[in-house]
Amino acid sequence: MKAKNLPITPEQFSVLSHLWQKDGRPQNELAICTNRNRANVTRIIDILERDGIVERRDDAKDRRVFNIFLTEKGKALEKDTAACARQSIDDALMGISEEEKSIVMKVLKHSIDNLS
C-alpha cells in the first residue's frame, strides 16, 4: 500500500475492510472480525480517527459501546485500496495453478472444520 501512496497499513486495512462491508460496527465486533485483541483494535482505530478516516460514535442503546463509522475520506479509500489488495493477491499467486489453489483451499477448509 506504500507503493501506491495509500495512507493505511495492512492492519488498518483489515479493520477498514470490515467497515466497508458494514459501516457502523461496534468496536468490540471489529476486534472479533479481525482476530485481534481489543487493545490492538483500539490503537488502530485511534490512528484511523486521528487521520480522519473513521469516527467513533456513542451507541444509542448502550453508552459503554462505541460504533465505528467511515468518514467520507474512509469511504473514498475503498476503491484504490481494494485494487491494491487485489494486485497483491495476484502477485502472491503468480505461477500457482488453479488445481494447486483448489488443493490449498480444500486443506485449509478441512483444517478449519477440524478446529470447529
C-alpha positions in Angstrom: 0.0 0.0 0.0 3.0 2.2 0.5 3.9 1.8 -3.2 0.5 3.3 -4.1 0.8 6.1 -1.5 -2.2 4.9 0.3 -2.3 6.3 3.9 -3.1 2.9 5.6 -1.2 -0.1 6.9 -2.2 -3.7 6.3 -3.5 -3.8 9.9 -5.7 -0.8 9.3 -6.9 -2.4 6.0 -8.2 -5.4 7.9 -10.4 -3.1 10.1 -11.5 -0.9 7.2 -12.4 -3.9 5.0 -15.0 -4.9 7.7 -16.3 -1.4 7.8 -16.6 -1.3 4.0 -18.8 -4.4 4.3 -20.9 -3.0 7.1 -20.3 0.5 8.4 -21.0 1.4 12.0 -19.8 -1.8 13.6 -19.2 -1.8 17.3 -15.5 -1.6 18.2 -15.6 -5.0 20.0 -17.1 -6.6 16.9 -14.2 -5.3 14.9 -11.8 -7.0 17.3 -13.6 -10.3 16.8 -13.8 -9.9 13.0 -10.1 -9.1 12.6 -9.0 -11.7 15.2 -7.2 -9.0 17.2 -7.4 -8.1 20.9 -9.4 -5.1 21.9 -6.4 -3.0 22.8 -4.8 -3.6 19.4 -8.1 -2.6 17.6 -8.4 0.5 19.9 -4.9 1.6 18.8 -5.7 1.0 15.1 -9.0 3.0 15.4 -7.2 5.8 17.3 -4.8 6.2 14.4 -7.6 6.0 11.8 -9.7 8.5 13.7 -6.7 10.9 14.0 -6.2 10.7 10.3 -9.9 11.4 9.6 -10.7 8.0 8.1 -13.1 6.8 10.8 -15.1 8.3 13.6 -16.4 6.9 16.9 -20.0 7.4 17.8 -21.8 6.5 21.0 -24.2 3.6 20.7 -27.8 4.8 21.1 -28.7 1.9 23.3 -25.5 1.3 25.3 -23.3 4.2 26.4 -20.4 1.8 27.0 -20.2 0.9 23.3 -18.6 2.9 20.5 -19.7 2.2 16.9 -17.1 3.0 14.3 -18.2 4.8 11.1 -16.3 5.6 8.0 -15.8 9.3 7.1 -16.1 10.4 3.5 -12.3 10.1 3.4 -12.6 6.5 4.6 -15.2 5.6 2.1 -13.2 7.2 -0.7 -10.2 4.9 0.1 -12.1 1.7 -0.7 -11.7 1.6 -4.5 -8.0 2.3 -4.6 -7.2 0.1 -1.6 -9.2 -2.8 -2.9 -7.4 -2.6 -6.2 -4.1 -2.6 -4.4 -5.0 -5.6 -2.2 -6.2 -7.5 -5.3 -2.9 -6.8 -7.1 -1.0 -8.1 -4.0 -3.0 -11.3 -4.0 -2.5 -11.7 -7.8 1.3 -11.2 -7.3 1.4 -13.7 -4.5 -0.5 -16.3 -6.5 1.5 -15.9 -9.7 2.7 -19.2 -11.1 0.3 -21.2 -8.9 -2.2 -23.3 -11.0 -5.9 -23.4 -10.3 -5.5 -27.0 -9.3 -2.9 -26.1 -6.7 -5.1 -23.3 -5.4 -8.0 -25.7 -5.1 -6.0 -28.1 -3.1 -4.8 -25.4 -0.7 -8.4 -24.2 -0.2 -9.6 -27.8 0.4 -6.8 -28.4 3.0 -7.5 -25.1 4.8 -11.2 -25.7 4.9 -10.6 -29.2 6.3 -8.2 -27.7 9.0 -10.9 -25.1 9.9 -13.5 -27.8 10.2 -11.2 -29.8 12.5 -10.9 -26.8 14.8 -14.7 -26.1 14.8 
